[in-house]
Amino acid sequence: MRHGCVWRIAQGPRIGGAEAGAGLTLQERVIHVCACTGWTWHYVMHELDLPRLMELEAYWGKHPPLHLMVAGYLGIKPIETVSVSTEEINEDQFSHLLENMPLSEPQRYMSAEDYLAMKERLSNGAG
């Protein structure tokens, strides 16, 4: 881990300047870097230091990433989302959410013995 990695340096809800990432939260900046580079969240948070982040954002301010140019050309604007904190949900509402949450059946993995038995059946021509 770098001494000056992004997650250790950025304190407070907003960090900013006039570059491409101006006015974004740290989380939004990490998402932006991941989208532009293909790097993982972990890599950005633990390996990218603040000076390099600022350099990337300055570059992207002059040369916007393709996905941002396409969105601008097509007139695509960010969709405002409404977030609900857990403090705003009472216990009855939470219970209702849990009861109506779709559940999938757990995956059953084949044991080594079952695999070998199946392989033997298939090799003997019994399907």
C-alpha positions as CSV (number, residue, x, y, z in Angstrom):
1,M,0.0,0.0,0.0
2,R,1.3,3.4,-0.9
3,H,2.0,5.9,1.9
4,G,-0.2,8.6,0.3
5,C,-2.9,6.3,-1.1
6,V,-6.3,7.9,-1.9
7,W,-8.3,6.5,1.0
8,R,-5.8,7.7,3.6
9,I,-5.4,11.2,2.2
10,A,-9.0,12.1,1.3
11,Q,-10.7,13.2,4.5
12,G,-14.1,14.8,4.5
13,P,-17.2,14.4,2.3
14,R,-15.9,16.3,-0.7
15,I,-12.5,16.9,-2.2
16,G,-12.2,18.9,-5.3
17,G,-10.8,21.3,-7.7
18,A,-11.6,22.5,-11.2
19,E,-10.5,19.3,-12.9
20,A,-12.6,16.5,-14.4
21,G,-13.5,15.2,-10.9
22,A,-14.5,18.5,-9.4
23,G,-17.2,18.4,-6.8
24,L,-17.3,14.6,-6.7
25,T,-17.2,12.6,-3.4
26,L,-14.3,10.3,-2.9
27,Q,-16.5,7.3,-3.7
28,E,-17.6,9.0,-7.0
29,R,-14.0,9.7,-7.9
30,V,-13.0,6.1,-7.3
31,I,-15.9,4.9,-9.5
32,H,-14.8,7.4,-12.2
33,V,-11.2,6.2,-12.2
34,C,-12.4,2.5,-12.3
35,A,-14.7,3.3,-15.3
36,C,-11.9,5.2,-17.2
37,T,-9.1,2.8,-16.6
38,G,-10.6,-0.7,-15.9
39,W,-8.7,-0.8,-12.6
40,T,-10.3,-2.4,-9.6
41,W,-11.8,-0.5,-6.7
42,H,-9.2,-2.1,-4.4
43,Y,-6.3,-1.0,-6.7
44,V,-7.5,2.6,-6.9
45,M,-8.1,2.9,-3.2
46,H,-4.8,1.3,-2.1
47,E,-2.3,2.0,-4.9
48,L,-3.3,5.4,-6.4
49,D,-2.0,8.4,-4.5
50,L,-3.5,11.8,-4.6
51,P,-1.0,13.6,-6.8
52,R,-1.5,10.9,-9.5
53,L,-5.2,11.1,-9.1
54,M,-5.0,14.8,-9.7
55,E,-2.9,14.3,-12.8
56,L,-5.3,11.8,-14.2
57,E,-8.2,14.2,-13.6
58,A,-6.3,17.1,-15.2
59,Y,-5.6,14.9,-18.2
60,W,-9.3,13.8,-18.4
61,G,-10.3,17.4,-18.1
62,K,-8.4,18.2,-21.3
63,H,-9.1,14.8,-23.0
64,P,-12.4,13.4,-21.8
65,P,-12.8,9.6,-21.7
66,L,-14.8,8.2,-24.6
67,H,-17.8,7.1,-22.4
68,L,-18.2,10.7,-21.2
69,M,-17.9,12.1,-24.8
70,V,-20.5,9.7,-26.1
71,A,-22.9,10.5,-23.2
72,G,-22.4,14.2,-23.9
73,Y,-23.0,13.7,-27.7
74,L,-26.2,11.7,-27.0
75,G,-27.4,14.2,-24.4
76,I,-27.4,11.6,-21.6
77,K,-27.6,13.2,-18.2
78,P,-26.9,11.5,-14.9
79,I,-30.1,10.2,-13.3
80,E,-30.8,11.5,-9.9
81,T,-31.3,8.7,-7.5
82,V,-33.1,8.7,-4.2
83,S,-31.4,6.9,-1.4
84,V,-33.1,5.8,1.7
85,S,-31.1,5.4,4.8
86,T,-31.8,2.5,7.1
87,E,-32.8,5.1,9.8
88,E,-35.8,6.0,7.6
89,I,-37.2,2.5,7.5
90,N,-39.1,1.2,10.4
91,E,-39.1,-2.4,11.6
92,D,-42.4,-3.3,9.8
93,Q,-41.2,-1.9,6.5
94,F,-37.9,-3.8,6.9
95,S,-39.7,-7.0,7.7
96,H,-41.9,-6.5,4.6
97,L,-38.8,-6.0,2.4
98,L,-37.2,-9.2,3.8
99,E,-40.4,-11.2,3.3
100,N,-40.7,-10.1,-0.4
101,M,-37.0,-10.4,-1.3
102,P,-36.6,-13.1,-4.0
103,L,-34.4,-16.0,-2.8
104,S,-32.6,-18.4,-5.0
105,E,-32.0,-22.0,-4.1
106,P,-28.4,-22.6,-2.9
107,Q,-26.1,-24.2,-5.4
108,R,-25.3,-27.8,-4.6
109,Y,-21.8,-28.7,-5.5
110,M,-20.9,-32.2,-6.6
111,S,-18.6,-34.1,-4.2
112,A,-15.6,-35.8,-5.6
113,E,-17.2,-39.2,-5.1
114,D,-20.4,-38.1,-7.0
115,Y,-18.3,-36.8,-9.8
116,L,-16.3,-40.0,-10.1
117,A,-19.5,-42.1,-10.0
118,M,-21.1,-39.9,-12.7
119,K,-17.9,-40.2,-14.8
120,E,-18.0,-43.9,-14.5
121,R,-21.7,-44.1,-15.5
122,L,-21.0,-42.0,-18.5
123,S,-18.0,-44.0,-19.6
124,N,-20.1,-47.2,-19.4
125,G,-22.8,-45.7,-21.6
126,A,-25.4,-45.3,-18.9
127,G,-26.8,-41.8,-19.0
